[in-house]
Amino acid sequence: MSGEQKTKAKGEQVKGKIKETAGRMTGDEHLEAEGRAEQTKGDARAAKEKTKDVFKH
């Protein structure tokens, strides 16, 4: 996985987890859902990069 894309994916996952936790703590369901969506986006980006690495080697 390229370093830049790996960092971006991890950043999205962390940012999403923070949003989800903040939403849960404040009772903001919209923020919680937004956080889960952002985590999923980061997971998808990481999976895409791992797949590219498999076919690269």
N, CA, C and O of each residue as an XYZ file, in Angstrom:
228
protein
N       0.858     -1.159      0.000
C       0.000      0.000      0.000
C       0.905      1.223      0.000
O       1.878      1.282      0.751
N       0.585      2.192     -0.837
C       1.408      3.389     -0.860
C       1.293      4.109      0.474
O       0.232      4.118      1.099
N       2.369      4.696      0.892
C       2.412      5.359      2.194
C       1.380      6.460      2.331
O       0.744      6.601      3.375
N       1.216      7.240      1.271
C       0.271      8.358      1.309
C      -1.171      7.863      1.444
O      -1.935      8.393      2.250
N      -1.536      6.869      0.672
C      -2.896      6.335      0.715
C      -3.163      5.609      2.031
O      -4.268      5.673      2.571
N      -2.139      4.915      2.546
C      -2.277      4.216      3.828
C      -2.535      5.224      4.944
O      -3.385      5.006      5.807
N      -1.802      6.315      4.916
C      -1.972      7.364      5.918
C      -3.351      8.001      5.802
O      -4.008      8.269      6.809
N      -3.780      8.240      4.576
C      -5.095      8.841      4.352
C      -6.208      7.919      4.852
O      -7.166      8.377      5.474
N      -6.078      6.625      4.580
C      -7.077      5.657      5.033
C      -7.127      5.605      6.552
O      -8.210      5.608      7.139
N      -5.972      5.557      7.189
C      -5.911      5.502      8.648
C      -6.481      6.782      9.249
O      -7.180      6.742     10.261
N      -6.180      7.916      8.623
C      -6.705      9.196      9.090
C      -8.224      9.237      9.044
O      -8.867      9.734      9.969
N      -8.798      8.714      7.962
C     -10.252      8.664      7.843
C     -10.854      7.754      8.911
O     -11.898      8.065      9.482
N     -10.194      6.633      9.176
C     -10.692      5.712     10.191
C     -10.676      6.356     11.574
O     -11.646      6.246     12.324
N      -9.585      7.021     11.908
C      -9.451      7.657     13.216
C     -10.438      8.815     13.355
O     -11.119      8.942     14.373
N     -10.507      9.651     12.329
C     -11.419     10.790     12.353
C     -12.867     10.313     12.501
O     -13.658     10.912     13.230
N     -13.197      9.238     11.803
C     -14.541      8.672     11.903
C     -14.836      8.141     13.288
O     -15.940      8.318     13.803
N     -13.859      7.490     13.894
C     -14.050      6.943     15.243
C     -14.267      8.073     16.250
O     -15.094      7.957     17.155
N     -13.524      9.156     16.089
C     -13.686     10.308     16.984
C     -15.084     10.903     16.834
O     -15.745     11.210     17.826
N     -15.528     11.063     15.588
C     -16.866     11.610     15.347
C     -17.943     10.695     15.921
O     -18.896     11.158     16.548
N     -17.782      9.403     15.702
C     -18.767      8.447     16.208
C     -18.847      8.522     17.740
O     -19.938      8.554     18.309
N     -17.707      8.548     18.385
C     -17.664      8.609     19.844
C     -18.266      9.921     20.361
O     -19.031      9.925     21.325
N     -17.911     11.031     19.707
C     -18.454     12.330     20.118
C     -19.972     12.343     19.940
O     -20.693     12.850     20.799
N     -20.454     11.791     18.837
C     -21.891     11.724     18.602
C     -22.597     10.876     19.640
O     -23.685     11.224     20.100
N     -21.984      9.767     20.007
C     -22.575      8.885     21.007
C     -22.615      9.577     22.373
O     -23.599      9.454     23.103
N     -21.563     10.291     22.712
C     -21.483     10.955     24.014
C     -22.469     12.120     24.131
O     -23.003     12.385     25.207
N     -22.702     12.805     23.024
C     -23.591     13.967     23.046
C     -25.021     13.622     22.656
O     -25.912     14.466     22.748
N     -25.242     12.390     22.220
C     -26.574     11.991     21.792
C     -26.918     12.468     20.388
O     -28.087     12.465     20.001
N     -25.916     12.875     19.625
C     -26.109     13.360     18.258
C     -26.018     12.184     17.286
O     -24.925     11.774     16.894
N     -27.169     11.653     16.906
C     -27.194     10.476     16.029
C     -26.617     10.778     14.653
O     -26.000      9.909     14.037
N     -26.811     11.994     14.167
C     -26.280     12.369     12.861
C     -24.751     12.326     12.867
O     -24.142     11.784     11.944
N     -24.139     12.885     13.886
C     -22.679     12.878     14.000
C     -22.154     11.455     14.155
O     -21.120     11.104     13.586
N     -22.860     10.647     14.916
C     -22.474      9.254     15.103
C     -22.501      8.501     13.774
O     -21.575      7.753     13.459
N     -23.562      8.704     13.002
C     -23.679      8.045     11.697
C     -22.618      8.550     10.729
O     -22.063      7.776      9.949
N     -22.340      9.841     10.780
C     -21.307     10.424      9.928
C     -19.948      9.811     10.251
O     -19.153      9.538      9.352
N     -19.689      9.600     11.522
C     -18.437      8.977     11.945
C     -18.314      7.550     11.449
O     -17.253      7.133     10.984
N     -19.419      6.793     11.552
C     -19.395      5.411     11.053
C     -19.148      5.379      9.552
O     -18.411      4.527      9.055
N     -19.770      6.315      8.828
C     -19.589      6.379      7.372
C     -18.141      6.705      7.022
O     -17.584      6.142      6.080
N     -17.545      7.602      7.769
C     -16.156      7.975      7.505
C     -15.209      6.804      7.789
O     -14.233      6.601      7.066
N     -15.498      6.047      8.831
C     -14.689      4.856      9.125
C     -14.800      3.845      7.982
O     -13.806      3.245      7.575
N     -16.001      3.668      7.478
C     -16.225      2.733      6.374
C     -15.462      3.179      5.135
O     -14.891      2.359      4.417
N     -15.456      4.481      4.892
C     -14.711      5.024      3.752
C     -13.219      4.718      3.904
O     -12.560      4.337      2.936
N     -12.695      4.883      5.107
C     -11.285      4.570      5.363
C     -11.000      3.094      5.208
O      -9.961      2.711      4.670
N     -11.921      2.257      5.679
C     -11.762      0.800      5.527
C     -11.736      0.413      4.052
O     -10.935     -0.425      3.637
N     -12.616      1.026      3.266
C     -12.685      0.721      1.833
C     -11.402      1.154      1.128
O     -10.887      0.439      0.269
N     -10.894      2.323      1.494
C      -9.651      2.810      0.885
C      -8.490      1.864      1.217
O      -7.673      1.549      0.352
N      -8.427      1.421      2.455
C      -7.363      0.500      2.859
C      -7.480     -0.825      2.111
O      -6.475     -1.376      1.662
N      -8.692     -1.335      1.977
C      -8.906     -2.599      1.260
C      -8.502     -2.462     -0.208
O      -7.905     -3.372     -0.783
N      -8.831     -1.323     -0.806
C      -8.478     -1.087     -2.217
C      -6.964     -1.095     -2.383
O      -6.444     -1.701     -3.320
N      -6.262     -0.433     -1.489
C      -4.811     -0.381     -1.583
C      -4.178     -1.755     -1.352
O      -3.199     -2.107     -2.011
N      -4.729     -2.522     -0.428
C      -4.206     -3.874     -0.188
C      -4.409     -4.744     -1.425
O      -3.530     -5.526     -1.788
N      -5.559     -4.609     -2.068
C      -5.841     -5.376     -3.288
C      -4.853     -4.989     -4.387
O      -4.344     -5.854     -5.100
N      -4.586     -3.702     -4.520
C      -3.623     -3.250     -5.526
C      -2.242     -3.837     -5.242
O      -1.530     -4.216     -6.171
N      -1.860     -3.914     -3.971
C      -0.563     -4.482     -3.608
C      -0.470     -5.958     -3.965
O       0.578     -6.424     -4.413
N      -1.561     -6.696     -3.769
C      -1.563     -8.121     -4.071
C      -1.284     -8.349     -5.551
O      -0.501     -9.233     -5.900
N      -1.905     -7.573     -6.420
C      -1.726     -7.753     -7.862
C      -0.442     -7.137     -8.366
O       0.012     -7.448     -9.468
N       0.141     -6.276     -7.577
C       1.395     -5.611     -7.951
C       2.562     -6.581     -7.848
O       3.507     -6.492     -8.631
N       2.513     -7.507     -6.894
C       3.635     -8.426     -6.645
C       3.459     -9.690     -7.369
O       4.306    -10.578     -7.275
